[in-house]
Amino acid sequence: LHLLAGLSDGSVAAYAVDEVDCTLRRTRTFGLGSRPVHLAPCRSSSGRGVAIAIGGGAAVIQQDAHGSLACVDVNLRQVTRAAEIGHLGPKGLVAFAASDCLVVGVLQDITRVHVRTAALGASPLRVCWHAASSSYIVACQPPGEG
């Protein structure tokens, strides 16, 4: 069991939790740039708990089979927020938001985030999953309205 703390200096402090006497032991620090770090809890496609860290960059922090923490960079620029939206479709579905785009990806246990980009040409308002066609439907606000 680990406790993660997003810090204002752009890093994430990781602590191992002793479940018997409820003590903390600092194990690692991950650097994500110089902006304050926000953490979002998620689940991978297999149901394992992971954390998405958003600061000067974006990363997924997960525990490997040996109990060690691994920090994997997400290759997206200027991400400001992330949220699990797995209730819309398959497990591990995550939305990453930047000032000018919304990116949807699936977290898998292979230390990668698989992202497919599609230019919408408008601001997305809603995302839903259509199980029969195994696809996402995105409702957008037309340019110039709003």
Backbone as a printed PyTorch tensor [residue, N CA C, xyz], in Angstrom:
tensor([[[  0.8480,  -1.1750,   0.0000],
         [  0.0000,   0.0000,   0.0000],
         [  0.8940,   1.2380,   0.0000]],

        [[  0.5580,   2.2100,  -0.8430],
         [  1.3340,   3.4420,  -0.9400],
         [  0.4280,   4.6550,  -0.8020]],

        [[  0.9710,   5.7190,  -0.2730],
         [  0.3120,   7.0140,  -0.2010],
         [  1.0890,   7.9520,  -1.1100]],

        [[  0.3780,   8.6240,  -2.0150],
         [  1.0110,   9.5690,  -2.9370],
         [  0.5530,  10.9720,  -2.5810]],

        [[  1.4790,  11.9270,  -2.6500],
         [  1.1550,  13.3260,  -2.3850],
         [  1.7090,  14.1760,  -3.5160]],

        [[  0.8270,  14.9320,  -4.1910],
         [  1.2560,  15.8740,  -5.2190],
         [  1.7070,  17.1560,  -4.5370]],

        [[  2.9030,  17.6050,  -4.8190],
         [  3.4800,  18.7550,  -4.1300],
         [  3.4810,  19.9960,  -5.0150]],

        [[  3.5620,  21.1570,  -4.3850],
         [  3.5160,  22.4230,  -5.1190],
         [  4.8040,  22.7070,  -5.8890]],

        [[  5.8840,  21.9700,  -5.6100],
         [  7.1410,  22.1940,  -6.3190],
         [  7.2590,  21.3780,  -7.6070]],

        [[  6.1830,  20.6690,  -7.9910],
         [  6.1950,  19.9010,  -9.2270],
         [  6.6040,  18.4530,  -9.0650]],

        [[  6.6070,  17.9540,  -7.8340],
         [  6.9880,  16.5610,  -7.6240],
         [  5.8800,  15.7930,  -6.9140]],

        [[  6.0050,  14.4770,  -6.9480],
         [  5.0900,  13.5800,  -6.2510],
         [  5.9180,  12.8140,  -5.2320]],

        [[  5.5140,  12.8830,  -3.9720],
         [  6.1860,  12.1250,  -2.9160],
         [  5.4090,  10.8300,  -2.6960]],

        [[  6.1130,   9.7100,  -2.6690],
         [  5.4920,   8.4030,  -2.4670],
         [  5.9360,   7.8540,  -1.1150]],

        [[  4.9830,   7.3610,  -0.3590],
         [  5.2480,   6.7910,   0.9640],
         [  4.6980,   5.3800,   1.0120]],

        [[  5.4830,   4.4440,   1.5400],
         [  4.9960,   3.0960,   1.7950],
         [  4.2580,   3.1280,   3.1350]],

        [[  3.1080,   2.4780,   3.1810],
         [  2.2980,   2.4610,   4.3940],
         [  2.4380,   1.0900,   5.0430]],

        [[  2.8580,   1.0800,   6.3110],
         [  2.9000,  -0.1530,   7.0890],
         [  1.4940,  -0.3580,   7.6380]],

        [[  0.8010,  -1.3650,   7.1250],
         [ -0.6000,  -1.5710,   7.4950],
         [ -0.7830,  -2.1130,   8.9070]],

        [[  0.2850,  -2.5940,   9.5400],
         [  0.1780,  -3.1110,  10.9070],
         [  0.1720,  -1.9680,  11.9130]],

        [[  1.1730,  -1.0870,  11.8400],
         [  1.2390,   0.0010,  12.8260],
         [  0.9170,   1.3760,  12.2280]],

        [[  0.4320,   1.3980,  10.9870],
         [ -0.0010,   2.6440,  10.3130],
         [  1.0810,   3.7170,  10.3000]],

        [[  2.2950,   3.3400,   9.9920],
         [  3.3730,   4.3140,   9.8590],
         [  3.7120,   4.4900,   8.3870]],

        [[  4.3080,   5.6300,   8.0790],
         [  4.7020,   5.9420,   6.7140],
         [  6.2150,   5.9400,   6.5890]],

        [[  6.6910,   5.4690,   5.4370],
         [  8.1120,   5.4970,   5.1290],
         [  8.2550,   6.0260,   3.7150]],

        [[  8.9730,   7.1590,   3.5760],
         [  9.1390,   7.7570,   2.2460],
         [  9.9990,   6.8380,   1.3890]],

        [[  9.4920,   6.5520,   0.1980],
         [ 10.2170,   5.6150,  -0.6560],
         [ 10.7920,   6.2750,  -1.9020]],

        [[ 10.0280,   7.1750,  -2.5360],
         [ 10.4900,   7.7640,  -3.7930],
         [  9.9180,   9.1510,  -3.9720]],

        [[ 10.5530,   9.8930,  -4.8710],
         [ 10.0270,  11.1730,  -5.3190],
         [ 10.1110,  11.1920,  -6.8370]],

        [[  9.0000,  11.5670,  -7.4840],
         [  8.9450,  11.6560,  -8.9380],
         [  8.8230,  13.1260,  -9.3150]],

        [[  9.6440,  13.6040, -10.2380],
         [  9.5810,  14.9890, -10.6930],
         [  8.7700,  15.1150, -11.9740]],

        [[  7.8660,  16.1200, -12.0040],
         [  7.0320,  16.3410, -13.1870],
         [  7.1270,  17.7760, -13.6930]],

        [[  8.2170,  18.4500, -13.4120],
         [  8.3640,  19.8350, -13.8400],
         [  8.3330,  20.7710, -12.6490]],

        [[  7.8370,  21.9920, -12.8690],
         [  7.8630,  22.9770, -11.7880],
         [  6.4760,  23.4490, -11.3600]],

        [[  5.4230,  22.9990, -12.0440],
         [  4.0630,  23.3960, -11.6590],
         [  3.5210,  22.4710, -10.5870]],

        [[  2.6050,  22.9470,  -9.7310],
         [  1.9950,  22.0860,  -8.7020],
         [  1.3610,  20.8430,  -9.3210]],

        [[  1.4160,  19.7310,  -8.5930],
         [  0.9330,  18.4480,  -9.1130],
         [ -0.4490,  18.1270,  -8.5490]],

        [[ -1.3560,  17.7600,  -9.4490],
         [ -2.6830,  17.2690,  -9.0880],
         [ -2.6980,  15.7710,  -9.3660]],

        [[ -3.3250,  15.0000,  -8.4650],
         [ -3.4140,  13.5500,  -8.6370],
         [ -4.8610,  13.1460,  -8.8960]],

        [[ -5.0550,  12.1640,  -9.7680],
         [ -6.3800,  11.6240, -10.0610],
         [ -6.3110,  10.1040,  -9.9650]],

        [[ -7.1320,   9.5000,  -9.1070],
         [ -7.1410,   8.0310,  -9.0220],
         [ -7.8720,   7.4290, -10.2160]],

        [[ -7.3700,   6.2940, -10.7040],
         [ -7.9790,   5.6070, -11.8570],
         [ -7.7720,   4.1100, -11.6930]],

        [[ -8.3260,   3.3650, -12.6230],
         [ -8.0960,   1.9260, -12.7190],
         [ -7.6520,   1.6210, -14.1410]],

        [[ -6.7400,   0.6660, -14.2510],
         [ -6.2850,   0.2500, -15.5810],
         [ -7.3430,  -0.6590, -16.2030]],

        [[ -7.1130,  -1.0860, -17.4340],
         [ -8.0750,  -1.9480, -18.1180],
         [ -8.2620,  -3.2910, -17.4150]],

        [[ -7.2870,  -3.7080, -16.6020],
         [ -7.4270,  -4.9550, -15.8510],
         [ -7.9930,  -4.7260, -14.4510]],

        [[ -8.2410,  -3.4580, -14.0940],
         [ -8.8250,  -3.1590, -12.7920],
         [ -7.8270,  -2.7770, -11.7090]],

        [[ -6.5290,  -2.7560, -12.0300],
         [ -5.5200,  -2.3580, -11.0460],
         [ -5.5800,  -0.8620, -10.7960]],

        [[ -5.3950,  -0.4610,  -9.5370],
         [ -5.4060,   0.9480,  -9.1940],
         [ -4.1340,   1.6480,  -9.6480]],

        [[ -4.2910,   2.8100, -10.2600],
         [ -3.1730,   3.6480, -10.6860],
         [ -3.5130,   5.0880, -10.3300]],

        [[ -2.5290,   5.9600, -10.4070],
         [ -2.7550,   7.3860, -10.1960],
         [ -2.2130,   8.1290, -11.4060]],

        [[ -2.9630,   9.1170, -11.8490],
         [ -2.4810,   9.9940, -12.9060],
         [ -2.0140,  11.2700, -12.2300]],

        [[ -0.7770,  11.6610, -12.5120],
         [ -0.1930,  12.8730, -11.9410],
         [ -0.0830,  13.9200, -13.0380]],

        [[ -0.6120,  15.1170, -12.7690],
         [ -0.5790,  16.2130, -13.7270],
         [  0.1400,  17.3840, -13.0820]],

        [[  1.2240,  17.8400, -13.6820],
         [  1.9780,  18.9940, -13.1970],
         [  2.5670,  19.6950, -14.4040]],

        [[  3.8890,  19.8510, -14.4360],
         [  4.5500,  20.3830, -15.6140],
         [  4.4730,  19.4090, -16.7660]],

        [[  4.1790,  18.1590, -16.4690],
         [  3.9710,  17.0920, -17.4470],
         [  2.9010,  16.1660, -16.8880]],

        [[  2.6180,  15.0960, -17.5980],
         [  1.6340,  14.1220, -17.1390],
         [  2.3030,  12.7580, -17.0420]],

        [[  1.9010,  11.9790, -16.0370],
         [  2.4720,  10.6500, -15.8400],
         [  1.4520,   9.7380, -15.1790]],

        [[  1.6470,   8.4400, -15.3650],
         [  0.8430,   7.4260, -14.6900],
         [  1.7490,   6.7360, -13.6870]],

        [[  1.3000,   6.6600, -12.4390],
         [  2.0700,   6.0000, -11.3850],
         [  1.3200,   4.7390, -10.9960]],

        [[  2.0300,   3.6180, -11.0530],
         [  1.4020,   2.3430, -10.7160],
         [  2.3820,   1.4470,  -9.9830]],

        [[  1.8360,   0.4810,  -9.2930],
         [  2.6500,  -0.4840,  -8.5530],
         [  2.8660,  -1.7010,  -9.4350]],

        [[  4.1220,  -2.1520,  -9.5320],
         [  4.3960,  -3.3260, -10.3600],
         [  4.1520,  -4.6030,  -9.5610]],

        [[  4.4070,  -5.7410, -10.1780],
         [  4.1420,  -7.0410,  -9.5440],
         [  4.9890,  -7.2750,  -8.2960]],

        [[  6.1200,  -6.5570,  -8.1720],
         [  7.0150,  -6.7350,  -7.0300],
         [  6.7460,  -5.7250,  -5.9190]],

        [[  5.7420,  -4.8640,  -6.0980],
         [  5.4000,  -3.8800,  -5.0840],
         [  6.1070,  -2.5460,  -5.2260]],

        [[  6.9610,  -2.4000,  -6.2300],
         [  7.6590,  -1.1310,  -6.4580],
         [  6.7830,  -0.2070,  -7.2990]],

        [[  6.9500,   1.0940,  -7.0840],
         [  6.2060,   2.0600,  -7.8740],
         [  6.9570,   2.3840,  -9.1530]],

        [[  6.2100,   2.5320, -10.2310],
         [  6.7740,   2.9270, -11.5210],
         [  6.0360,   4.1680, -11.9930]],

        [[  6.7770,   5.1070, -12.5430],
         [  6.2120,   6.3480, -13.0690],
         [  6.4550,   6.3710, -14.5670]],

        [[  5.3740,   6.4020, -15.3500],
         [  5.4730,   6.3550, -16.8050],
         [  4.9350,   7.6570, -17.3710]],

        [[  5.7580,   8.3530, -18.1470],
         [  5.3360,   9.6090, -18.7450],
         [  4.2290,   9.3880, -19.7710]],

        [[  3.2850,  10.3300, -19.8090],
         [  2.2380,  10.3430, -20.8330],
         [  2.6900,  11.3480, -21.8820]],

        [[  2.7900,  10.9220, -23.1080],
         [  3.3500,  11.7580, -24.1630],
         [  2.3000,  12.7220, -24.7340]],

        [[  1.7880,  13.5890, -23.8720],
         [  0.8390,  14.6260, -24.2590],
         [  1.3570,  15.9480, -23.7190]],

        [[  1.1840,  17.0190, -24.4940],
         [  1.6830,  18.3220, -24.0660],
         [  0.5830,  19.1430, -23.4130]],

        [[  0.9560,  19.9400, -22.4430],
         [  0.1110,  20.9310, -21.7990],
         [ -1.1920,  20.3630, -21.2440]],

        [[ -1.1290,  19.1620, -20.6530],
         [ -2.2990,  18.5810, -20.0080],
         [ -2.5300,  19.3110, -18.6920]],

        [[ -3.7760,  19.7210, -18.4550],
         [ -4.0930,  20.4370, -17.2230],
         [ -4.9040,  19.5990, -16.2520]],

        [[ -5.6700,  18.6420, -16.7370],
         [ -6.4860,  17.7890, -15.8850],
         [ -6.6350,  16.4190, -16.5240]],

        [[ -6.9600,  15.4360, -15.6810],
         [ -7.2590,  14.0840, -16.1620],
         [ -8.3310,  13.5030, -15.2680]],

        [[ -9.1670,  12.6490, -15.8370],
         [-10.2230,  12.0150, -15.0580],
         [-10.5580,  10.6620, -15.6620]],

        [[-10.8670,   9.7110, -14.7990],
         [-11.3170,   8.4050, -15.2560],
         [-12.7520,   8.5320, -15.7350]],

        [[-13.0340,   8.0060, -16.9060],
         [-14.4010,   8.0100, -17.4240],
         [-14.8010,   6.5960, -17.8260]],

        [[-14.2980,   5.6060, -17.0910],
         [-14.5490,   4.2010, -17.3940],
         [-16.0020,   3.8070, -17.3270]],

        [[-16.8240,   4.5980, -16.6330],
         [-18.2440,   4.2800, -16.5770],
         [-18.9070,   4.4590, -17.9420]],

        [[-18.2200,   5.0920, -18.8810],
         [-18.7700,   5.3050, -20.2220],
         [-18.5260,   4.1310, -21.1600]],

        [[-17.6160,   3.2540, -20.8260],
         [-17.2780,   2.1810, -21.7550],
         [-16.3220,   1.2120, -21.1120]],

        [[-15.2560,   0.8600, -21.8130],
         [-14.3190,  -0.1320, -21.2940],
         [-13.5730,   0.3680, -20.0660]],

        [[-13.0960,  -0.5770, -19.2620],
         [-12.2950,  -0.2200, -18.0840],
         [-11.0130,   0.4730, -18.5270]],

        [[-10.5210,   1.3740, -17.6700],
         [ -9.2690,   2.0450, -17.9490],
         [ -9.3930,   3.2620, -18.8430]],

        [[-10.6110,   3.6820, -19.1500],
         [-10.8310,   4.8160, -20.0350],
         [-10.5900,   6.1210, -19.2790]],

        [[ -9.7000,   6.9620, -19.8230],
         [ -9.3040,   8.2010, -19.1580],
         [ -9.3810,   9.3460, -20.1570]],

        [[ -9.8270,  10.5070, -19.6780],
         [ -9.8340,  11.7180, -20.5010],
         [ -8.7560,  12.6560, -19.9810]],

        [[ -7.9400,  13.1820, -20.8860],
         [ -6.9150,  14.1690, -20.5740],
         [ -7.3440,  15.4780, -21.2070]],

        [[ -7.3630,  16.5640, -20.4210],
         [ -7.7910,  17.8650, -20.9410],
         [ -6.6190,  18.8200, -20.9790]],

        [[ -6.5390,  19.5710, -22.0720],
         [ -5.5920,  20.6680, -22.2180],
         [ -6.4190,  21.8980, -22.5710]],

        [[ -5.7760,  23.0390, -22.6850],
         [ -6.5220,  24.2580, -22.9500],
         [ -7.2140,  24.2350, -24.3080]],

        [[ -6.7000,  23.4510, -25.2550],
         [ -7.2710,  23.4630, -26.5940],
         [ -7.7490,  22.1160, -27.1100]],

        [[ -7.7270,  21.0690, -26.2560],
         [ -8.1690,  19.7640, -26.7460],
         [ -8.5690,  18.8390, -25.6050]],

        [[ -9.2650,  17.7900, -25.9660],
         [ -9.6310,  16.7100, -25.0580],
         [ -9.1420,  15.4220, -25.6910]],

        [[ -8.3660,  14.6270, -24.9460],
         [ -7.8130,  13.3830, -25.4680],
         [ -8.3300,  12.2430, -24.6090]],

        [[ -8.8260,  11.1990, -25.2430],
         [ -9.3410,  10.0280, -24.5450],
         [ -8.4040,   8.8640, -24.8280]],

        [[ -8.0300,   8.1280, -23.7740],
         [ -7.1330,   6.9870, -23.9310],
         [ -7.4950,   5.8800, -22.9680]],

        [[ -6.8980,   4.7170, -23.1470],
         [ -7.1270,   3.5630, -22.2820],
         [ -5.8350,   3.2320, -21.5620]],

        [[ -5.8980,   3.1340, -20.2280],
         [ -4.7330,   2.7450, -19.4300],
         [ -4.6330,   1.2300, -19.4220]],

        [[ -3.4770,   0.7220, -19.8250],
         [ -3.2540,  -0.7130, -19.7950],
         [ -2.1250,  -1.0210, -18.8310]],

        [[ -1.9620,  -2.2830, -18.4740],
         [ -0.9530,  -2.6840, -17.5020],
         [  0.4300,  -2.8480, -18.1020]],

        [[  0.6480,  -2.4250, -19.3150],
         [  1.9340,  -2.6350, -19.9670],
         [  2.7770,  -1.3630, -19.9520]],

        [[  2.5700,  -0.5450, -18.9420],
         [  3.3100,   0.7050, -18.7160],
         [  3.2500,   1.6540, -19.9080]],

        [[  2.1110,   1.6750, -20.5790],
         [  1.9060,   2.6170, -21.6750],
         [  0.4780,   3.1400, -21.6160]],

        [[  0.3100,   4.3230, -22.1360],
         [ -1.0190,   4.8730, -22.3320],
         [ -1.2380,   4.9250, -23.8330]],

        [[ -2.2480,   4.2330, -24.3160],
         [ -2.5300,   4.1970, -25.7440],
         [ -3.5160,   5.3160, -26.0720]],

        [[ -3.0890,   6.2230, -26.9110],
         [ -3.8920,   7.3920, -27.2570],
         [ -4.0660,   7.4470, -28.7560]],

        [[ -5.2880,   7.6470, -29.1840],
         [ -5.5740,   7.8620, -30.6000],
         [ -6.1660,   9.2610, -30.7210]],

        [[ -5.5960,  10.0940, -31.5620],
         [ -6.0240,  11.4760, -31.6880],
         [ -6.9440,  11.6340, -32.8920]],

        [[ -8.0190,  12.4000, -32.6890],
         [ -8.9380,  12.7340, -33.7790],
         [ -9.2710,  14.2130, -33.6510]],

        [[ -8.9970,  14.9730, -34.6920],
         [ -9.3020,  16.4060, -34.6830],
         [-10.8080,  16.5910, -34.8060]],

        [[-11.4020,  17.3120, -33.8580],
         [-12.8420,  17.5260, -33.8580],
         [-13.2300,  18.8430, -34.5210]],

        [[-12.3430,  19.8240, -34.4810],
         [-12.6460,  21.1140, -35.0720],
         [-13.6380,  21.9330, -34.2740]],

        [[-13.9590,  21.4790, -33.0620],
         [-14.9190,  22.1830, -32.1980],
         [-14.6510,  21.7750, -30.7620]],

        [[-15.2900,  22.4790, -29.8310],
         [-15.0970,  22.1790, -28.4050],
         [-15.9890,  21.0170, -27.9810]],

        [[-15.4020,  19.9320, -27.4360],
         [-16.2250,  18.8000, -26.9920],
         [-17.0170,  19.1610, -25.7370]],

        [[-18.2740,  18.7370, -25.7000],
         [-19.1430,  18.9870, -24.5430],
         [-19.4730,  17.7030, -23.7840]],

        [[-19.7170,  16.6210, -24.5020],
         [-20.0850,  15.3530, -23.8850],
         [-19.4060,  14.2070, -24.6270]],

        [[-19.0990,  13.1330, -23.8810],
         [-18.5330,  11.9240, -24.4610],
         [-19.3770,  10.7550, -23.9840]],

        [[-19.7650,   9.8690, -24.8880],
         [-20.4870,   8.6650, -24.4700],
         [-19.9810,   7.4680, -25.2740]],

        [[-20.2030,   6.2740, -24.7300],
         [-19.7400,   5.0310, -25.3300],
         [-20.9220,   4.3250, -25.9730]],

        [[-20.7830,   3.8990, -27.2330],
         [-21.8120,   3.1500, -27.9300],
         [-21.3190,   1.7090, -28.0440]],

        [[-21.8300,   0.8500, -27.1620],
         [-21.3290,  -0.5230, -27.0460],
         [-21.5370,  -1.3260, -28.3320]],

        [[-22.6660,  -1.1540, -29.0030],
         [-22.9550,  -1.9520, -30.1970],
         [-21.9250,  -1.7470, -31.3000]],

        [[-21.3970,  -0.5340, -31.4220],
         [-20.3960,  -0.2660, -32.4570],
         [-18.9840,  -0.1470, -31.8940]],

        [[-18.8380,  -0.3360, -30.5690],
         [-17.5460,  -0.1990, -29.8860],
         [-16.8800,   1.1180, -30.2350]],

        [[-17.6410,   2.1930, -30.1380],
         [-17.0970,   3.5000, -30.4810],
         [-17.5930,   4.5640, -29.5120]],

        [[-16.8930,   5.7000, -29.5290],
         [-17.2640,   6.8360, -28.7070],
         [-18.0260,   7.8450, -29.5440]],

        [[-18.9730,   8.4980, -28.9200],
         [-19.7070,   9.5730, -29.5730],
         [-19.3810,  10.8410, -28.8060]],

        [[-18.9560,  11.8770, -29.5190],
         [-18.5770,  13.1380, -28.8910],
         [-19.5050,  14.2270, -29.4050]],

        [[-20.2130,  14.8780, -28.4650],
         [-21.0610,  16.0240, -28.8220],
         [-20.2070,  17.2820, -28.6950]],

        [[-20.2030,  18.0830, -29.7460],
         [-19.3520,  19.2800, -29.7780],
         [-20.1790,  20.5500, -29.9370]],

        [[-19.6200,  21.6150, -29.4380],
         [-20.1800,  22.9490, -29.6520],
         [-19.6060,  23.4840, -30.9500]],

        [[-20.4690,  23.8800, -31.8890],
         [-19.9450,  24.4010, -33.1550],
         [-19.0660,  25.6440, -32.9400]],

        [[-18.0510,  25.8200, -33.7740],
         [-17.1920,  27.0010, -33.6380],
         [-18.0120,  28.2820, -33.7530]],

        [[-17.6620,  29.2830, -32.9430],
         [-18.3320,  30.5690, -32.9840],
         [-19.5690,  30.6700, -32.1190]],

        [[-20.0330,  29.5560, -31.5430],
         [-21.1920,  29.5910, -30.6470],
         [-20.7060,  29.4710, -29.2180]],

        [[-21.4610,  29.9860, -28.3020],
         [-21.0890,  29.7670, -26.9250],
         [-21.1630,  30.9200, -26.0800]]])
